[in-house]
Amino acid sequence: MSSTTQVATFGGGCFWCIDAAFRRVNGVLTVSSGYTGGETNNPTYDSVCSGTTGHAEVVKIEFDATVVSFETLLAMFFTLHDATQLNRQGNDIGTQYRSVVYYRDEAQLKQTNEMIAQLQSHVAEPIVTEVSPATTYYPAEHYHQDYYNENPQQGYCSILIAPKLHKFETVFKEFLAD
């Protein structure tokens, strides 16, 4: 990793949507869907979905900070999900779907807390996004990686993810790869 490469880890519901959006961003080098924040070593999708591992579904993003900032990625993340829903996103219910930012250093912690405070002033409900230090990250199974692009006609993708991506692409068009 070069000195300009940084890592961000976000959880905001099902990782398929978050994964699909960040793969479109200029300066994002890699996106990996996975699990973190829990107690179980080497969790599987089935174990995480059981709600007993403590892990959240997340995306780990490596990005070139000279092209796209952590603050911009945070703004994108908060546009992709409802940070006022505790342990859920829509019909996806459970702690594995919690809104969470896993920070890697004091700068990311400060920027995350500032962004949450700024956003809170614009919404009536409390923002419930967890802000925690990064812990061991476990990549999800291969079939979860780039799931939306591999399965765009699958029901969940076409009904739930496609509209979110359209909004994301409209709001952040200047940051997207050609």
N, C-alpha and C positions, 0 to 999 in steps of 0.2 A: 504494500500500500504506500503510495507517495505521500508527501507531507500535506498535499492539498486534498487527499482523499479522507473523507470522514464517514461515519456510520450513524444512521438513525434507526431506531426501532419503535414502531407504532402498532398499536392494536386498536381496532375500531369496528368490531363485529367480525363477520366472516372475512378471512384474509383474501379471498378471491377478488373482491372488489378493490381493496387497497392495493394489492399486487398489480392488478390490471392498470390502474391509474398511474402509478409511479413508473411503470415500464415505458410510459409515453413522454417522460420529462427529460428535457435536455440536461445533461450533467449527471443524470443518474447512471451509474456504471453497472450496478447489479441490483436485482430485487430477488429476495428469497422469502417464501412463505414458511412459517415455522411456529414454534412454541417457546415461550419463556415465562418466567415469573412464578413458577411453581416449585414443588418439592420433588417430583418424580423424575428420576434420571431416564433419558432416552424414551420420552413419551411417544405414543402413537396417536393418530387421529382419533381412533375409537376411545382410547383412554382419556384424552383431553375432552372429547365430547361428553364423557360420563360426568364431567364436573368434579372429579375426585382428585385431580392432579395438582390443582392450583394454577396451572398454566393458562395463559391467554393465547389465542390465535393472533399472530403478529406478522408483520413484514419487516425484514431487515434490509435496509437500503444502504448501499455504498454509493457515495456521490462525490463529485468534484466540487469542492466548496468555492472554487474560482468561477464556476459556471452557474451553480444554483446554491443558495444559502440554506442553512438549517431553518432559519426563520421562514423562508418561502415554503419549504417542505412542510413545516408546521401549519402554515396557513392552508396549504392544500389538504393536509390531513384533517383539519377541523371542518373543511368544506365537504369532505367525503362521508362524514358520519354525524350522528346527533350526540354530541358530548353531554347532553342532559339526561340520557337514558342510562340508568344504573344496571350493569350486568346484562345488557341486551342491545340489540339493534333490530328494531322491527320485530319480526317473528323469530329471530335468532335469540334465544333466551338462555342465560347461564353465565357464570363468571368467566368462562372462556371467551365470551364476546364483549368483555368490558372495554371501556375506553381507557387507553393507557399509553403513556409515553415513557419509554425506558431511556433515561439520559445516560450519557457516557462521561460527561465532565461538568464542571460548574457553569460553564458558558451555556451548555444545553439546558441545564436546570433553570438558570436565570431566564433564558429566552422562553422556555416553556411556561414558567410561572407568569411572566409578563404577558404572554399571548393569552393565557387563560383569563387573567384579570381584565385585559382589554375586551375579550369576547364576552365576559360575564356582564359587562356594562351594557350590552346590547340584547340580552335575553333575560326573560323573567325567571325561568327555572334555573336552579343551581347547576353549574357545570360540575360533573362528577368524575371527570377524567383523573385517573390515578397517575401520579408522577413518582416514579421509582427508579433507583439506580439499575443499570443494566446488569443482568445476571446471565447465566449460561443459556445460550441460544441453541435450540435443536431444530434443524431443518425438517420441514414436513416431508411426507412421502413424495416421491417423484411426481405422481399424478396430480398433486396440488400445485406444482410449480407452473406459473403462467396458465392457470386453469381457464380463465376467461377466453384468452386468445386461442386455446386449443379446443374449446367447447362453446363457441358463441351461440349456438342454437339450443343448447341445453336450457330447460325452463327457467331455472334460477338465474342463469346468466342473461337471457333475453328479457325477462320480466323485471328483475331487480337491479342487475348490474348495468345493463345498457343505458337506462335513463340517468343513473348516477354518473356514468362516464361522459354522456352527452353534456350534462351540466358542468362537469369538471373541465372538459375540453373547451367549453364556451368561456368559462371564467378565467382559465389559465392558458389560453391559446398562445400567448407570447412566450410561454415557457416550454412548449411542447416540441418534440423532435418532428422533423418532416416525415 
